[in-house]
Amino acid sequence: MRLVKYLATAGVASRRASERLIAEGRVAVTGETVTDPARDVEDGAGVTLDGRPVHAAAERVVYVLNKPAGVVSTAHDPQGRPTVVALVRSSLRLYPVGRLDVDATGLILLTNDGALAYRLTHPSFEVAKTYSVRVDRPPVSDRAVRALRDGVRLDDGLTAPARVRRLGRDTLELTIHEGRNRQIKRMCEHVGHRVRRLQRVAFGPLTLADLPEGGHRLLTADEVDALQAAGGEGRREAGRGTRNVPPARRP
């Protein structure tokens, strides 16, 4: 395996960022600094980053799934309901990246890369998530739209400003980068409109495109790199090990 791929699959950084780490002379193999990203290495080859050992993980995979309503966004459900993980056949242990309410639909990611999942879900990295929202009591007033854009005060504090577009009398497109429990529903209820339908249509740079409901596909390496870049890899020190996927809240 090439050194740059070894670092990426170990969860150190994206391939592009791994190339920079190598070029900066921060990576060594069996004690020798290596600046060639194409250098062949094997597991157990003694790869280090800034003197810390780097161990290869199972090859990183990321799937995008168009979640149907009635499916829970967990790996296992004690109530026996269908899960997003069960919809993707894989020999690897996958976890959902964040959550959607059981009645919500749309884009959800599944991966075996805990570090990537952390970067995509932790509020400090401000990864945008976009939703199509159908509400009751149309039309949505200019005042309500302004309130959503400015931020509304919920019982757990003031929300960050959202990007809001009207798609119709009863339909909005909202983009947020927080991940509070039932956040979209509570924001809309705060301005007087109960949510009737909620669909996530984009996560960072990734969109549903023409993926059918219940369908899934494996992301390309370039798409994974784009997600990792959206997760602000430069905001945290490179070289951290893979983290366990933290509990995520539903929008």
C-alpha positions in Angstrom: 0.0 0.0 0.0 1.3 3.5 -0.8 2.2 5.6 2.2 -0.3 8.3 1.4 -3.2 5.7 1.3 -1.8 4.1 4.5 -2.2 7.4 6.4 -5.6 8.1 4.9 -7.0 4.6 5.8 -5.6 4.9 9.3 -7.8 8.0 9.8 -4.9 10.5 10.0 -6.1 12.9 7.3 -7.4 12.9 3.8 -5.1 11.8 1.0 -4.4 15.4 0.0 -3.6 16.4 3.6 -1.5 13.2 4.1 0.6 14.2 1.1 1.3 17.6 2.8 2.3 15.8 6.0 4.7 13.6 4.1 6.1 16.6 2.1 6.7 18.4 5.4 8.9 15.6 6.6 6.6 14.7 9.5 6.2 11.0 8.5 8.8 8.3 9.0 9.0 4.6 8.1 11.2 2.4 10.4 12.8 5.5 11.8 13.6 7.0 8.4 11.9 10.2 7.3 10.0 9.6 4.0 9.0 12.4 1.6 7.7 10.2 -1.2 3.9 9.7 -0.9 4.1 6.7 -3.3 6.5 4.8 -1.0 5.1 1.2 -0.5 4.5 0.2 3.1 2.8 -2.7 4.8 1.0 -3.0 8.2 3.6 -3.2 10.9 6.1 -1.3 8.9 6.8 1.2 11.7 5.1 4.2 10.3 5.1 7.3 12.6 3.7 10.8 12.4 5.6 13.3 14.5 7.1 10.4 16.3 3.8 8.8 17.2 3.0 5.3 15.7 0.3 5.1 13.0 -1.5 1.8 12.6 -3.4 0.9 9.5 -7.1 0.4 9.9 -9.6 -1.5 7.8 -10.1 0.3 4.5 -12.2 3.4 5.1 -15.6 3.2 3.4 -18.4 5.8 3.4 -21.9 5.1 2.0 -24.6 7.6 1.3 -28.2 6.3 2.0 -31.5 7.9 1.2 -33.3 7.0 4.4 -37.0 6.1 4.2 -39.5 7.1 6.9 -39.9 4.5 9.6 -36.2 3.5 9.6 -34.2 4.4 12.7 -30.7 6.0 12.4 -28.9 3.5 14.6 -26.8 0.4 14.2 -29.2 -1.6 16.4 -32.7 -1.0 17.7 -34.0 -2.6 20.9 -37.5 -2.3 19.6 -36.7 -4.3 16.6 -37.4 -1.5 14.1 -35.5 -1.5 10.8 -32.2 0.4 10.9 -30.2 2.3 8.4 -27.2 -0.1 8.9 -29.4 -3.1 7.9 -30.1 -1.4 4.6 -26.5 -1.5 3.5 -24.9 -4.9 3.0 -21.3 -4.8 4.1 -18.8 -7.1 5.9 -17.5 -4.0 7.8 -18.9 -2.6 11.0 -20.7 0.6 9.9 -22.1 3.4 12.0 -24.5 6.2 10.9 -23.0 9.7 10.9 -25.4 11.7 12.9 -29.2 10.9 13.0 -32.5 11.7 11.4 -35.8 11.3 13.2 -37.6 8.1 12.5 -40.3 9.9 10.5 -37.7 12.0 8.6 -36.2 11.0 5.2 -33.2 11.8 3.1 -29.4 11.8 3.2 -27.6 9.9 5.9 -24.0 8.7 5.8 -22.7 5.4 7.1 -19.0 4.7 7.7 -16.4 2.7 9.6 -14.2 5.8 10.1 -14.8 7.2 13.5 -12.5 10.2 13.0 -14.4 11.3 9.9 -17.8 10.8 11.6 -16.5 13.0 14.5 -15.4 15.8 12.2 -18.7 15.7 10.3 -21.0 15.8 13.4 -19.2 17.8 16.1 -20.7 21.4 16.2 -17.2 23.0 16.3 -16.5 22.0 12.7 -19.7 23.7 11.4 -20.5 21.2 8.6 -23.6 22.4 6.8 -26.7 20.2 6.5 -29.6 21.2 4.3 -33.2 20.2 4.7 -36.4 20.5 2.7 -39.1 21.3 5.2 -42.9 21.2 4.6 -44.9 23.0 7.3 -48.5 23.6 8.3 -50.3 27.0 8.4 -48.9 28.4 5.1 -47.8 30.8 3.9 -44.6 31.3 5.9 -44.3 35.0 6.6 -41.3 37.3 6.0 -41.1 37.8 9.7 -40.8 34.0 10.3 -38.1 33.7 7.6 -36.1 36.6 9.2 -36.3 35.0 12.6 -34.9 31.7 11.3 -32.2 33.6 9.5 -31.3 35.6 12.6 -31.5 32.7 15.1 -34.3 31.8 17.4 -34.2 31.2 21.2 -35.0 27.6 22.1 -35.1 26.1 25.6 -31.4 25.1 25.1 -30.3 28.5 23.9 -30.1 30.7 20.8 -29.7 28.9 17.5 -27.0 30.0 15.0 -28.3 31.9 12.0 -29.7 29.6 9.3 -29.8 29.9 5.6 -33.4 30.0 4.5 -35.1 29.8 1.1 -38.8 29.6 0.3 -39.5 26.8 -2.1 -43.3 27.3 -2.0 -46.1 28.5 0.2 -45.6 25.7 2.7 -42.0 24.6 1.9 -38.7 25.9 3.1 -35.1 25.0 2.5 -33.1 25.4 5.7 -29.3 25.0 6.1 -27.8 24.7 9.6 -24.5 23.6 11.0 -25.6 22.7 14.5 -27.0 19.3 15.6 -29.3 19.9 18.5 -32.1 17.4 19.2 -35.1 17.9 16.8 -33.6 21.3 16.0 -35.3 21.9 12.6 -38.7 21.0 14.0 -38.3 23.1 17.1 -37.1 26.1 15.1 -40.1 25.9 12.8 -42.5 25.4 15.7 -41.0 28.5 17.4 -42.0 30.7 14.4 -45.5 29.2 14.3 -45.3 26.3 11.8 -45.3 22.6 12.8 -43.2 20.5 10.5 -45.3 18.1 8.3 -42.4 16.6 6.3 -38.6 16.7 6.8 -36.1 15.6 4.3 -32.3 16.1 4.4 -31.1 16.9 0.9 -27.4 17.7 1.5 -24.6 17.0 3.9 -21.6 19.3 3.4 -20.8 19.1 -0.3 -22.8 15.9 -0.8 -26.3 15.9 -2.2 -29.0 13.2 -2.7 -29.0 13.8 -6.5 -31.0 11.0 -8.1 -30.5 8.4 -5.3 -33.9 6.7 -4.9 -35.5 6.4 -1.4 -34.0 3.3 0.3 -31.1 3.3 -2.1 -27.4 3.6 -1.3 -24.1 3.9 -2.9 -20.4 3.8 -2.0 -18.7 7.2 -2.1 -15.7 7.7 -4.3 -12.3 8.7 -2.9 -12.7 12.2 -4.2 -16.1 12.5 -2.5 -14.7 11.3 0.8 -11.9 13.8 0.6 -14.4 16.5 0.0 -16.4 15.5 3.1 -13.2 15.4 5.1 -12.3 18.9 3.9 -15.8 20.1 4.9 -15.1 18.7 8.3 -12.4 21.3 8.8 -9.4 19.0 9.0 -7.2 22.0 9.4 -9.0 23.2 12.5 -7.8 20.3 14.6 -4.3 18.9 14.9 -3.6 16.3 12.3 -2.5 12.9 13.4 -5.2 12.1 16.0 -6.2 8.5 16.1 -9.6 7.2 15.1 -12.2 8.2 17.6 -15.3 6.3 18.6 -18.4 7.7 17.0 -20.0 10.0 19.5 -23.7 10.1 20.2 -25.3 12.4 17.8 -28.5 14.4 18.0 -31.4 14.5 15.6 -32.2 17.7 13.6 
